[in-house]
C-alpha cells in the first residue's frame, strides 16, 4: 500500500468515527433543529467531522493527480475517480425525494427516476470496483457492501426504503472503502508471503 492509500484508509475510519461522535453529541442535546444553543461538544465534533472529510477530499484529489502523473492506473480509472462521484451527486440531487415518488399523473417521471436510480447503483458499483486502482477489485468487500445495502433496504418498509436505495449506496460507501482497505491489506500480506 502506498502512503496515499494508507492515509485514505485511516481517514475513512476517522470519518466513520467522527460521524458517530457527532451524532452522539447532537442527540445528547437534541439540537437537530437548532431549538437549543449549540454546545461546545457539538461545535468541536462538527468541526472535527468537517475537517476529516476535508482531509479525505484533499487526499483523494492528490490520489487522482498522482495517478495521472505516474500513469500507473491508465487513463480510464482516474477519469472514473473524477466523474463517478460527480454523476452520483447530480443524480442524487435530482431524486432527493427518492425514486418512484411522483404522482400518478407523472408516471413517465417515475420510470425515468427508476432508470436513473439503477444507473446510479451501477455507477457506484463500477466506481467501487476501481476505487483501489487498476486490477485491484476488492471482490469480498464489494459483495459485503451490496449485501449490507440490500439487507438494510429489505429490512424495512419496502415502499419507503426501496425509494432511497441509491442514497443508501452512497451512505454506506465510506464504510465499504474502509472494509475494502482491510481486504486490500490482507491480500497484500498474503501475496508477499507466497
N, C-alpha and C positions, 0 to 999 in steps of 0.2 A: 504494500500500500504506500502511496505517495503521502507526503506531508499534507497536501491539499485534501486527500481523501480521509486521512485521519482526523483532520480538523472538521471536515464536513460531518463525519460520524459523531464526533464529540458535540458539535453544535446542534445536530439533530436531536441528540439526547438531552441537551440543555434546553432546547425549545419545548420538548415534551415536559420536562421537569418544571420549567418556569411557567408553563401554561397551567399546570395543576396547582402550583403555588398561588398563582394569580387568582384562579377560580376559588380556591380555598379562602383566600383573604377577602375577596369580594363577597363571597357568600356569608362570611362571618359578620360582615357589616350589612349585608343585604342591600348594598348600594348600587344595584344594577341600573336603576332608573334615576340616579342622582337625587334621590329623595333625602339623603343624608350627606353631610360634608365628607369628602374623601379623607381617609385616614392615611397616616404616614406609610403603613404597610401596603395599602392599595397603590399609592404613588410609587413606592420603591419597586413593588412587584410588577407594576405596569411598565415602568421604565426598563426594568431588567428584561422583561419579555420582549419589548420592542428592540432593545439593544442586541439581544441574542439573535432575533430574527434579522436585524440589520447586518450583523456579522455573518450570518449564514448566507444572505444575499450577496454580500461583498465577496465572500469566499467562492460562491457559485459563479460570479462574474469572472473572478480570477481563473477559476477552473476552465471556463469557456475560452478565455483569452489564451491561456497556456495550451489548450488543446489545438487552437488554430495555429499558434506559433510552433509547437512541437510536431504537429501533424501526425500524432500517434493514434488518433481516433478517426482518421479520414476527414472528409468534409461534411458528410451527411449527419453524423452523430452530433457535432456541435450545433448544427442548424436545428436539429430536433430539440437539443437542450434550450435553444432560444425560442423557437416557435411553438413547441408543445405547451409550455405554461401560458404563453400569450393566447393561444387558441382556446385553452380551457377557461381562462379568465373571461374572455369575450363571450363564450357560450354560457358560462355560469351567470354572467350579468344579464343576458337576455332572458334566461329562465330562472330568475331568482325566486319566483313563486313556485318553482317545480315544473316538472313536465306533466302534461295532460291535466292542466288546471284551468284551461279556458272554457268558456260557456259552450253549450251545445251549438249555438249559432256559429261558433268559430271552430268547428271540427277540424278544418284544414290546418289551423294553427296547432291544434293538439297533435296531429300527425307529424307536422314539421318539428314540434318540440321533442317528440319521441325519437325521431330520426337523429336530431342533433344531440340528444341525450346519449343515444347509443354511440354516435360518433365520438363524443367526449370520453366515454368509457374506453373505446378502442384507442384513442389518443393517449389517455393516461396509462393504459397497459403497454403500449408501444414505448412511451416515454420511460416507464419504469424498467422495461427490458433493456434499454440502452443507457440507463442512468449511470451505471458504474463504468461505462466505457465499451470500447469495441471488444466483441467476443467475450463479454462478461455478463451473461444473463444469470441473475440470481433466481433460478427457477423455483427452488423450495420457498423462498421468501415471497415470490410472486404468487405462487399458489396459495400460500397462507394469507397474503394480502387480499386476494379476491375472495377467499373463503370467509375472512373476517367481515368484509363489506357485506357480502350476501347474507351471512348469518345475522348481522345486525339488522339489515333491511327486512329479512323474512321473519325476524323475531317479534316485530311489532305489527301494527295495523298496516296491512298491505296497501290500503288506499293512500295513506299518508307517507309512509317511509319509501315506498317504491317511486314516488314522485321526486324524491330527492336523492336517488341512488347515485347520480353523477356527482352531487356535492359530498356524499359520504366517501366516495373515492378520493376526493380532494382532501377531506379532513383526515383520512387515515394514511395519506401519502407520507408524511414525515415519520410517523411510527414505522411504516413499511421500509423507508430508507434506512432507519436505524437498525431494524432487523436484518435488512439486506447486507449492511456492512458487517454484521456479525457473521453471516453466512460467508461473505467475501473473505473475512479474516480466517475462518475455519478452512475454507477451500485453499487459501494461500499457504497456510501452515501444512495442510495435507499434501499439497503439491511439492513443497520443499522437502518433506520427509521421504518422498518416493525416490 
